[in-house]
Amino acid sequence: MSRLIRNACSLLLVMTVLTGVIYPWLATGVAQLLFPRQANGSLIMRDGKPIGSALIGQAFDAPGYFWGRPSATVPQPDNGIASNGSNLGPTNPALRDTVQQRIDALHKADPGNRAPVPADLVTASGSGLDPDISPAAAQYQMARVARTRKLDIEQVRRLVAQATEGRQLGVLGEPRVNVLQLNLALDQLTTR
């Protein structure tokens, strides 16, 4: 019996060192060597300070900024610790009410825009922290942003085109626009 306990404890110690120390160090070292930016959170820096991540959405609600996907991390929007979806089905009245409130907020921010609202502006992603919107969602907001910032719509259209990323490897996913990076480009344009 004591031999069995000694073997079990030895195996526990070896596996703890292997999976709790050696493997994490090795994985972290390889990631830092091959993908240092991604391994450190894909941080976006301004004046040497991190202001966000290209991987985690941030809340923007001022009319002069592009708005991202709504966050499902209520009551604290864009709270990475509370990452989750709403789990509300399409027939759930709470989801319909929430979507209608978001549509109303978009119409209030831009009363003249009666184009169909893209779905990604009124529904949260599975994580609730999606940093990207579709090019259609960016186009929907261009006139409001240009008008609020007193910019020519073509300037804003060019910024959106520059910020649009294609499919990964040409086939994976959908074209997308990173909202934080687009808004930072807008800030640079208007502070020149």
Backbone bond lengths (Angstrom), bond angles and torsions (degrees), N, CA, C in turn:
res aa  C-N    CA-C-N  psi(-1)  N-CA   C-N-CA  omega(-1)  CA-C   N-CA-C  phi
1 M - - - 1.441 - - 1.528 111.20 -
2 S 1.359 116.77 -43.39 1.456 119.84 -178.87 1.536 110.65 -65.93
3 R 1.343 117.35 -32.85 1.471 120.75 177.01 1.528 110.04 -65.27
4 L 1.310 116.94 -40.08 1.463 122.05 178.83 1.536 110.64 -63.89
5 I 1.316 117.27 -43.46 1.471 121.50 178.96 1.525 109.94 -66.15
6 R 1.348 116.77 -41.33 1.466 120.90 179.03 1.524 110.54 -63.14
7 N 1.331 117.95 -42.91 1.475 121.85 177.99 1.533 110.90 -64.40
8 A 1.326 116.84 -41.44 1.470 120.61 179.66 1.529 110.32 -64.66
9 C 1.336 117.21 -43.63 1.461 120.48 178.98 1.523 111.10 -65.80
10 S 1.344 117.08 -39.70 1.468 120.51 177.53 1.524 110.77 -62.94
11 L 1.324 117.14 -43.78 1.461 121.08 178.61 1.526 110.63 -64.40
12 L 1.325 116.90 -40.42 1.465 120.71 177.28 1.526 110.53 -60.91
13 L 1.327 117.57 -44.43 1.460 121.98 179.54 1.528 111.35 -64.29
14 V 1.335 117.33 -45.82 1.472 121.16 179.57 1.528 110.44 -62.57
15 M 1.329 117.69 -46.25 1.467 120.73 -178.40 1.532 111.56 -68.10
16 T 1.336 117.09 -34.02 1.460 120.37 176.81 1.523 110.31 -64.18
17 V 1.326 116.92 -45.58 1.464 120.22 178.88 1.526 110.08 -66.65
18 L 1.327 117.37 -42.90 1.462 121.20 -177.88 1.532 112.02 -66.59
19 T 1.324 116.70 -52.12 1.475 119.45 -175.12 1.528 113.64 -89.85
20 G 1.319 118.04 -19.64 1.460 120.18 -178.05 1.511 114.11 -100.90
21 V 1.342 117.72 -15.79 1.465 120.46 -178.21 1.533 110.89 -125.44
22 I 1.322 116.81 -61.51 1.470 120.72 -173.44 1.526 111.93 -64.83
23 Y 1.336 118.30 -50.08 1.464 120.40 -178.02 1.533 112.12 -62.46
24 P 1.339 121.12 -47.32 1.466 119.13 177.68 1.530 113.29 -61.02
25 W 1.327 118.14 -39.43 1.464 120.64 177.66 1.527 110.56 -63.73
26 L 1.324 115.78 -43.24 1.460 120.78 -179.51 1.543 110.37 -64.84
27 A 1.332 117.16 -47.64 1.468 120.93 -179.88 1.528 110.80 -62.73
28 T 1.332 116.98 -41.59 1.464 120.56 178.79 1.528 110.76 -66.17
29 G 1.315 117.07 -41.61 1.468 120.78 179.23 1.519 112.18 -63.63
30 V 1.326 117.54 -44.65 1.466 121.23 178.51 1.524 110.28 -64.47
31 A 1.328 117.08 -42.86 1.469 120.52 179.59 1.525 110.22 -63.75
32 Q 1.331 118.05 -43.19 1.467 121.01 179.35 1.529 111.33 -64.70
33 L 1.323 116.40 -34.03 1.453 121.00 -179.53 1.526 111.95 -74.65
34 L 1.332 117.20 -45.82 1.460 121.20 -174.13 1.530 114.17 -91.35
35 F 1.332 117.76 -34.41 1.469 122.14 -175.87 1.531 110.48 -136.27
36 P 1.320 118.91 63.59 1.470 119.43 -173.43 1.523 114.00 -62.05
37 R 1.329 118.22 -39.32 1.473 120.34 -178.67 1.526 110.47 -63.87
38 Q 1.329 116.38 -48.24 1.459 120.52 -178.76 1.530 111.12 -68.41
39 A 1.312 117.20 -37.17 1.464 120.58 -179.45 1.525 111.85 -65.27
40 N 1.322 115.87 -24.21 1.466 120.29 179.79 1.515 112.68 -100.44
41 G 1.331 117.34 17.33 1.456 121.25 172.03 1.514 115.89 95.56
42 S 1.336 118.75 8.70 1.468 122.42 -179.26 1.533 110.86 50.38
43 L 1.320 114.88 47.92 1.465 120.81 -176.28 1.523 111.49 -69.38
44 I 1.313 115.01 142.85 1.456 122.10 173.68 1.519 106.28 -104.53
45 M 1.334 115.28 125.69 1.463 120.98 -173.55 1.527 110.44 -109.13
46 R 1.320 115.46 146.88 1.466 122.17 171.55 1.524 106.49 -139.54
47 D 1.311 116.04 125.06 1.467 122.43 -177.90 1.526 111.73 54.52
48 G 1.337 115.81 38.48 1.454 121.07 177.42 1.518 115.50 76.88
49 K 1.327 117.19 5.16 1.470 120.31 -179.36 1.521 109.36 -119.62
50 P 1.332 116.60 141.10 1.467 118.39 177.87 1.531 110.66 -71.45
51 I 1.330 115.76 132.15 1.469 120.01 178.63 1.514 111.94 -116.10
52 G 1.311 116.84 -2.56 1.455 120.66 179.30 1.507 110.24 165.75
53 S 1.303 114.26 -175.52 1.456 121.87 178.39 1.517 108.91 -126.34
54 A 1.311 115.76 145.41 1.468 120.21 176.38 1.525 110.62 -71.43
55 L 1.327 117.44 -8.01 1.461 121.45 -175.33 1.522 114.40 -104.91
56 I 1.333 117.62 -9.73 1.468 120.70 -176.20 1.522 108.99 -127.79
57 G 1.317 115.85 124.95 1.457 121.25 -178.96 1.515 112.38 -66.73
58 Q 1.320 115.13 150.66 1.457 121.81 175.95 1.517 108.31 -124.30
59 A 1.310 115.40 151.83 1.465 120.16 -178.49 1.522 110.23 -80.63
60 F 1.330 116.20 128.14 1.455 123.79 171.63 1.517 106.14 -127.41
61 D 1.326 117.20 127.99 1.466 118.75 177.61 1.511 113.34 -134.47
62 A 1.331 117.48 2.43 1.460 120.70 174.89 1.525 108.44 -74.20
63 P 1.315 118.75 141.49 1.463 120.68 -176.43 1.520 114.34 -64.07
64 G 1.322 118.77 -19.27 1.456 121.84 179.73 1.513 114.06 -85.24
65 Y 1.311 116.58 4.72 1.460 121.57 178.70 1.525 110.22 -121.06
66 F 1.323 115.33 155.63 1.457 119.94 170.80 1.522 107.36 -75.63
67 W 1.302 115.83 138.78 1.462 121.61 179.09 1.516 108.84 -96.67
68 G 1.326 115.28 142.61 1.456 120.48 178.43 1.512 111.69 -91.09
69 R 1.300 114.36 -169.14 1.463 119.53 176.45 1.518 109.06 -67.64
70 P 1.326 116.50 145.50 1.466 118.38 176.38 1.526 110.28 -62.93
71 S 1.298 115.77 150.74 1.454 121.25 -179.89 1.519 110.00 -95.63
72 A 1.314 115.65 141.05 1.457 121.04 175.06 1.525 111.00 -91.31
73 T 1.320 117.17 2.92 1.463 121.52 -177.51 1.522 110.08 -89.86
74 V 1.292 115.69 67.40 1.458 122.13 -178.10 1.529 108.03 -87.93
75 P 1.311 122.88 144.68 1.459 127.95 8.19 1.515 113.86 -88.59
76 Q 1.340 119.47 -5.89 1.456 120.99 179.90 1.525 108.49 -102.03
77 P 1.336 118.67 102.20 1.458 119.75 -179.01 1.522 112.11 -58.64
78 D 1.310 115.12 142.60 1.457 123.08 175.00 1.525 113.03 59.11
79 N 1.313 116.35 36.56 1.452 122.57 178.04 1.527 107.46 -91.53
80 G 1.337 116.68 105.10 1.459 121.73 -176.10 1.517 113.97 -59.01
81 I 1.294 117.57 -28.16 1.467 120.77 -179.63 1.529 110.70 -69.97
82 A 1.325 116.16 -29.83 1.464 120.99 -177.51 1.530 112.09 -99.30
83 S 1.316 117.49 25.28 1.461 121.71 -176.62 1.524 111.37 -58.94
84 N 1.330 114.93 121.86 1.458 120.54 176.41 1.515 108.95 -171.90
85 G 1.306 115.90 167.68 1.456 120.78 172.97 1.516 108.90 -92.87
86 S 1.325 115.64 174.22 1.460 118.29 -178.59 1.522 112.09 -82.04
87 N 1.331 117.17 -23.45 1.464 123.71 -177.42 1.526 112.68 62.84
88 L 1.329 117.58 20.06 1.459 120.82 175.99 1.522 108.77 -89.61
89 G 1.320 116.47 130.55 1.457 121.33 179.87 1.514 111.90 -80.17
90 P 1.338 117.48 166.27 1.463 120.77 -175.96 1.522 114.52 -64.22
91 T 1.317 118.42 -20.17 1.462 120.15 179.03 1.527 112.71 -96.20
92 N 1.313 116.95 0.65 1.460 121.25 -178.98 1.531 109.80 -73.94
93 P 1.328 118.71 124.59 1.466 120.97 179.66 1.526 113.22 -59.80
94 A 1.322 118.18 -31.45 1.463 121.05 179.60 1.529 110.42 -64.19
95 L 1.333 117.05 -39.32 1.462 120.46 177.68 1.520 110.31 -66.59
96 R 1.321 116.90 -44.87 1.472 120.07 178.87 1.530 110.97 -60.55
97 D 1.319 117.25 -41.35 1.468 120.92 179.10 1.529 111.28 -65.60
98 T 1.326 116.35 -42.33 1.462 121.20 179.72 1.524 110.50 -63.76
99 V 1.319 116.68 -45.81 1.469 120.82 178.84 1.526 110.00 -61.48
100 Q 1.331 118.03 -42.66 1.460 120.92 179.90 1.528 111.07 -64.08
101 Q 1.326 117.64 -38.44 1.463 120.86 177.12 1.527 110.72 -62.94
102 R 1.322 116.63 -39.05 1.466 120.37 179.22 1.532 110.96 -69.17
103 I 1.329 116.76 -39.12 1.471 120.45 176.43 1.526 109.42 -62.89
104 D 1.330 116.56 -44.05 1.466 120.65 178.69 1.528 111.44 -60.75
105 A 1.330 117.53 -39.81 1.470 121.18 178.92 1.527 110.74 -64.64
106 L 1.328 117.06 -39.95 1.465 120.31 177.45 1.523 110.86 -65.57
107 H 1.337 117.33 -41.86 1.464 120.81 178.70 1.534 110.93 -67.07
108 K 1.317 117.50 -35.10 1.461 120.62 178.54 1.532 110.60 -67.42
109 A 1.338 116.85 -38.29 1.463 120.90 179.70 1.524 111.94 -71.81
110 D 1.330 116.97 -26.69 1.468 121.61 -178.01 1.525 108.51 -143.06
111 P 1.350 117.39 75.04 1.472 121.25 -172.86 1.518 114.70 -59.14
112 G 1.305 118.55 -28.10 1.457 120.37 -178.12 1.517 114.17 -80.82
113 N 1.305 117.49 -12.10 1.462 121.17 -176.96 1.529 109.39 -86.72
114 R 1.303 116.18 107.23 1.465 121.16 178.74 1.521 112.23 -111.39
115 A 1.331 116.33 17.47 1.471 120.17 175.67 1.527 108.41 -68.24
116 P 1.318 117.48 155.24 1.465 119.43 176.37 1.537 110.53 -59.20
117 V 1.305 116.02 135.53 1.464 121.15 -178.66 1.530 108.66 -79.44
118 P 1.344 117.73 124.84 1.463 120.08 177.13 1.535 111.31 -61.33
119 A 1.303 115.67 141.58 1.466 121.25 -175.23 1.519 113.18 -58.21
120 D 1.337 117.35 -34.39 1.462 117.87 -176.78 1.527 113.45 -72.81
121 L 1.315 118.89 -8.33 1.468 120.39 174.13 1.526 112.54 -87.55
122 V 1.329 117.23 -10.76 1.468 119.36 -177.00 1.527 113.20 -125.30
123 T 1.332 117.59 -3.02 1.466 120.59 177.82 1.522 109.45 -124.96
124 A 1.301 116.22 140.89 1.466 121.40 179.65 1.521 109.51 -81.06
125 S 1.323 115.28 153.76 1.461 119.89 175.89 1.527 109.49 -78.67
126 G 1.312 116.38 175.41 1.461 120.73 -179.41 1.520 112.75 -59.58
127 S 1.335 117.48 -37.85 1.463 120.31 179.54 1.518 111.91 -85.63
128 G 1.335 116.36 -22.58 1.456 120.00 -174.81 1.512 113.06 78.34
129 L 1.332 117.37 6.70 1.463 121.59 -176.12 1.523 112.46 -129.49
130 D 1.311 118.18 23.93 1.453 122.11 -175.05 1.525 110.66 -62.98
131 P 1.348 118.20 125.24 1.463 120.56 -178.57 1.529 113.72 -84.47
132 D 1.324 117.21 -8.29 1.459 121.73 -171.98 1.520 112.09 -113.78
133 I 1.335 114.32 154.67 1.459 121.76 169.64 1.523 107.45 -126.19
134 S 1.297 115.93 165.20 1.459 120.37 177.62 1.525 109.68 -74.51
135 P 1.332 117.86 156.48 1.467 119.11 173.64 1.533 112.07 -56.65
136 A 1.329 117.55 -33.03 1.471 120.24 177.99 1.527 110.82 -64.63
137 A 1.319 117.80 -38.19 1.469 121.29 178.35 1.524 110.44 -67.45
138 A 1.326 117.31 -36.73 1.464 120.22 176.64 1.528 110.33 -68.22
139 Q 1.320 116.60 -42.68 1.469 120.25 179.10 1.524 111.12 -63.12
140 Y 1.314 117.40 -37.03 1.456 121.43 178.43 1.531 111.27 -58.79
141 Q 1.325 117.23 -33.23 1.464 122.17 -174.62 1.526 114.27 -95.72
142 M 1.324 117.96 -7.61 1.475 121.04 -173.49 1.528 113.54 -57.26
143 A 1.311 117.88 -46.37 1.473 120.34 -176.29 1.532 110.79 -62.87
144 R 1.334 117.31 -42.62 1.470 120.71 179.11 1.526 111.08 -61.84
145 V 1.316 116.65 -45.96 1.463 120.89 -178.75 1.529 110.35 -65.39
146 A 1.322 117.07 -44.87 1.470 120.49 -179.75 1.530 110.83 -62.51
147 R 1.314 116.72 -44.29 1.470 121.15 -179.43 1.530 110.89 -64.53
148 T 1.316 117.28 -45.05 1.465 121.59 -177.90 1.522 111.44 -65.08
149 R 1.324 116.74 -39.40 1.470 120.89 -178.35 1.525 112.95 -90.48
150 K 1.346 115.55 -0.01 1.467 120.77 -178.94 1.529 111.43 57.58
151 L 1.331 114.90 47.54 1.458 122.56 178.00 1.522 109.37 -111.86
152 D 1.301 115.31 156.57 1.452 120.67 172.74 1.531 107.95 -70.85
153 I 1.313 116.13 137.06 1.474 120.45 -177.98 1.529 111.06 -58.62
154 E 1.324 117.48 -31.19 1.469 120.05 179.59 1.520 111.88 -67.88
155 Q 1.338 117.55 -34.03 1.469 120.38 175.08 1.522 110.29 -61.76
156 V 1.320 115.43 -44.98 1.462 120.25 -179.51 1.529 109.79 -67.42
157 R 1.315 117.43 -40.18 1.467 121.28 178.34 1.533 110.64 -60.39
158 R 1.341 116.91 -40.92 1.471 120.15 178.27 1.531 110.94 -64.97
159 L 1.346 116.59 -41.58 1.469 119.12 177.98 1.524 111.37 -60.99
160 V 1.329 116.46 -42.21 1.463 120.21 179.06 1.528 109.78 -64.06
161 A 1.327 117.06 -42.74 1.472 120.17 179.44 1.527 110.90 -62.67
162 Q 1.341 116.89 -40.48 1.463 120.36 179.03 1.526 111.65 -67.73
163 A 1.324 116.71 -32.16 1.469 120.79 -177.35 1.525 112.48 -85.51
164 T 1.312 117.65 -9.27 1.471 120.53 -178.34 1.519 109.91 -77.53
165 E 1.318 115.33 125.40 1.467 122.04 177.25 1.519 107.96 -102.66
166 G 1.316 116.16 140.60 1.461 120.72 179.91 1.516 112.00 -82.01
167 R 1.304 114.27 -172.37 1.470 120.21 177.30 1.526 109.81 -64.99
168 Q 1.315 116.25 146.23 1.452 120.34 177.42 1.525 108.76 -70.90
169 L 1.308 115.57 132.19 1.463 123.05 -177.69 1.530 111.63 56.56
170 G 1.325 116.06 20.09 1.454 121.31 177.57 1.516 115.70 79.87
171 V 1.335 118.26 -8.29 1.467 120.07 -176.85 1.521 114.77 -135.13
172 L 1.314 118.27 -20.20 1.466 120.74 -173.97 1.520 111.71 -93.21
173 G 1.320 116.68 133.34 1.450 121.59 175.89 1.511 112.69 76.93
174 E 1.323 114.46 -164.86 1.464 122.42 -178.79 1.522 109.03 -123.34
175 P 1.326 118.08 157.22 1.468 119.01 173.09 1.530 109.56 -58.06
176 R 1.335 116.30 146.96 1.460 120.13 -174.08 1.516 110.52 -150.70
177 V 1.327 114.90 161.63 1.459 122.38 179.25 1.531 107.23 -127.90
178 N 1.331 116.73 123.43 1.460 120.52 177.25 1.523 108.06 -77.84
179 V 1.317 116.93 117.67 1.465 122.57 -172.82 1.529 111.72 -66.10
180 L 1.312 119.23 -43.71 1.459 121.37 -178.87 1.526 110.44 -62.96
181 Q 1.318 117.51 -46.21 1.459 119.95 -179.28 1.526 111.42 -65.39
182 L 1.333 117.45 -37.88 1.461 120.72 177.21 1.526 110.81 -64.57
183 N 1.319 117.38 -43.91 1.462 120.46 179.50 1.532 112.14 -66.48
184 L 1.323 117.13 -34.41 1.468 119.81 175.93 1.527 110.35 -66.63
185 A 1.330 117.06 -38.90 1.470 120.63 176.84 1.535 110.11 -64.23
186 L 1.327 116.63 -38.03 1.467 120.37 175.74 1.518 111.15 -62.13
187 D 1.333 116.30 -44.48 1.467 120.27 178.98 1.524 111.21 -61.05
188 Q 1.332 116.88 -41.07 1.467 120.18 178.65 1.521 110.64 -64.24
189 L 1.309 116.76 -39.58 1.452 121.15 -179.25 1.524 111.95 -64.85
190 T 1.323 116.31 -39.92 1.472 118.95 -175.99 1.520 113.80 -87.32
191 T 1.326 118.55 -9.71 1.470 119.87 178.81 1.524 112.20 -100.30
192 R 1.329 117.12 -0.31 1.468 120.06 179.96 1.502 110.07 -72.98
